[in-house]
Amino acid sequence: MNDEACSVFQDLINLAVRMMPIFMCMEPKHKNKENIAAVSAYLWVLMVSMESVFHIDPRAFLTFRGIFSCLFFLVLLVFFKGGLLKKAFLYISAWLFAVLSLPLNEIAARALAGRTGLTLGQIGVIVSLIFAAGFCLFVRFWLKSVVEQLFSQLSNRSGTLLLTYPSVSLVILFIGINTIFSPRSLAGRGMEDVLFFMALCAMILVLYVMILSSTLEIVGRRKTEEELRFARQLISQQREHYNQTLDYIEQVRIIRHDFRHHIHALLNMDKEDQTRYLQNLQRELDTAAEMVFCQNQSVNGLLQEYAARARQDGVEFEARLDLSARVPVDDLTLCIVIGNLLENALEACRRLRENRFIHLQARWMEDHMMMMVENSYNGQIKQSGGKILSSKKDGGLGMMSIRRILSRPGDEFDVCYNENTFTAMVKIMDRTMPENSA
């Protein structure tokens, strides 16, 4: 195999290194990785053909490489799933390792050239294959899981900051290997310059791994803290549910006690006083009947509490629920979702002076429950990176609790708003069904 063929093989290996993180860490939209690889190879062949046919100067050819890189990134945007930041990070990281491998492979090939019967180009192909194999293991067993965990939890701002390091390192390295650290320049210098360049490359690699590992550790620690806060809130919700149950028991005891008094009072009244007394008692029973929102005792008790709080604050409260006593969703999930939605709605209404209302609707469908909470608000929404930020002191712990507990496949939570009405919509799947069948 002559040097020209070896150069072609090295370019192909370099292309494979660039494609490797994307193909191993992301899923294509239409399950056709072979077609995407074919398009990528076609772009590479087009680039190499232009260099050969038009005899482009190596310096000017850098421009064509840049155009090729942009076209290749566009292919990734079109054919692969995932966010822009994740694709950009993987592609720039792959480009960084590909650029890093070129001078290191040539240095290693020159160091081994006099010790074997192979030509410089053949040794370069072998070294490139070894580097590509090592990079494949690195991506498969470390980079894939780290990137997946990071970009599933990082905000757009944090993801952009994380993208900064490989981008800056790539620019520095690309300028260096085309100027003072080019393979030809290093070949004419002493061993100290070569060792310095190798130390620089090692430092870039070590910092890359350390930054990703440290960021992942910080994200994991923050997630643990959020889970602890969520667990505390679950305990608080359970304690409130327990207290509500005790209140029900106490109310039943009082009703039974009062019932005996009513009987004794009626026995000592004439007919006219009995009629008046019974009418007053009927009005009290009608008032209590209006507070029965649904047949589920836990949810009904929770709604009674928020209805009373809304009445004290002068907020119009309306709840229409079509829920039986036993729905295939546990009471804890229902109370956490409904309680947090109503708490946020009541908090928003308290900031208004007039036209304050909360409307709750819920209905059980075939295998899920649909719920909608509408409330008035002041029309001010805080957003960051497309996400709504809470104005409460707890930083939106209630919204986080809702998203955490709605973790089953098919569960949904969405919000929409206009100038004066904020609407939260929830879909809760049947909790008695296996998760994989939802």
Disulfide bonds with the S-S distance in Angstrom:
none
